[in-house]
Amino acid sequence: MRSIDLPPYAPILMESTRAIGYSLEAAIADVVDNSIAASAHNIFINFFPVDEEYVYILDDGCGMDSSEITRAMQYGSKNPNDVRNINDLGRFGLGLKTASLSQCRLLTVVSKRGEEIVCRQWDLDYVNTMESWALKVLDENEINDLPGLHALMQLSSGTLVVWQKLDRMRLGELDFESAMGKKMDDVRAHLSLVYHRYLSNELGNQRIKISLNNLQLLPDDPFMEKKSEIPMDDETMIIGQSRVIVRTYILPHPSKLEKVEIDQLGGKEGIRRHQGFYVYRNKRLLVWGTWFHMMRQAELSKLVRIRVDIPNDLDDLWTLDIKKSTAIPPEIVRKNLKALIERMSEKSKRTWTFRGKKEVDDRVEHVWNRLKTNSGGYLYEINRKHSIIDSFVNRYPETKNYLYAILKQIEGTIPLNALYVDLSVDEKIDNETMNSIKEVNEIMRSVMKVTDPNLRQGVFESMIESEPFVQYEDILREEYERGGFND
């Protein structure tokens, strides 16, 4: 047997790998990963959409020497099966090249470490002419006019990645300058989400700052941790020598959020589309808003978001792709996650059904009763024994039949379709804000005014355990004890 060395033909392979399928935001994120792996604290992204347009990514990381930058520009510079540093966000040794050249035809990388400046360049037109893996080695005199070079020179160490000849980014655009601005808005939103744990001051995490055209990015927390419920302790799965850590969040009901918060959680697609797992590799978000076909997206589970932290030594089990945009949990993890999501979706359902901690308390007297009918459906009826209704009927018994007829009419004309639509698109329902403390006080005063003085204590105790008064129990009880409802 004999073997022959059969290297790929450079022009064809390099042109082919441009079609892997990177979006602009995913391509920039792949370069940012390298900056984080280089221990950068500050990452500067700049784009210029007119004349000789460019995009550059500059970091203040450790930089590279001559041999390191050459290896970084080599296709397949890393073996995906090698053991890597715990903070390494790469895998295949392809990201810098494939991500960058998916957007441009001219990729230049300049790195500084101390006084040493090194530069390498992939020029696809030059590669096609030379018909070989012709990597350009540029000296300092050849890069004087390179965008971002002056900023790099101000750093003690760092790396500058420059994209020029932005042919793929121009493709199909009539007004490239305007289109570039919109694309960069998508980049800003993507990076704010994907690196939110790096951008925030999370304990034990490398803190970084990312700016886009001199505007610093803010973290976009998909879990809204300050307002959400964490219904159970973190779960840890041991796979070989590695740990997968799972934390579950139940988002607040949309009626408890401001519009800007709803937009933050769901954006244009709505909260419903973003339910499910959020998979992080070394705290970098990979995949989000999916149940991995373990359950369907549904209205009653849309408040559930589950954070899954995986280390980089489990990449092969999670079938992580080159773009770091696809990860599939192995069977051993799926079994554990399946049981978890069943429990959590039930908790989310209760958040929708019971809109406050008082409401699940059996002692609370509700305005509405939810009844299951013989047909298997549900019926919502106004509680005829509610304190306000009961007090009115006792005061004016001759109106009982007429009042009940009105309530029956109200029950039969609930705008269910409109309510469903409003809730599905996460519109805030303002009815609950009608029951302010001032309005509740006025209702209480009116009811107590027509109550037999000998029965006042019993009526008050009954009302204080009913909606909406139960929400303000302490305030109303204090008012009652000082005689505030006697006039």
HUCOR-V318664 format. One record per helix or strand of 2 or more residues. SS is the DSSP state (H for helix, E for strand). FROM is the first residue (numbers start at 0). TO is the last residue. If there is no record, write none. Layout:
BEGIN
ss | from | to
SS | FROM | TO
SS | FROM | TO
END
This chain:
BEGIN
ss | from | to
H | 9 | 18
H | 23 | 36
E | 41 | 47
E | 53 | 58
H | 65 | 71
H | 94 | 100
E | 105 | 112
E | 115 | 122
H | 123 | 129
E | 135 | 136
H | 139 | 141
H | 148 | 152
E | 156 | 163
H | 166 | 169
H | 175 | 193
H | 195 | 198
E | 208 | 211
E | 214 | 215
E | 234 | 238
E | 241 | 249
H | 253 | 255
H | 258 | 268
H | 270 | 273
E | 275 | 280
E | 283 | 289
H | 298 | 300
E | 303 | 309
H | 311 | 313
H | 330 | 352
H | 356 | 359
E | 367 | 371
E | 377 | 381
H | 386 | 394
H | 396 | 411
H | 415 | 423
H | 429 | 433
H | 436 | 448
H | 452 | 462
H | 468 | 480
END
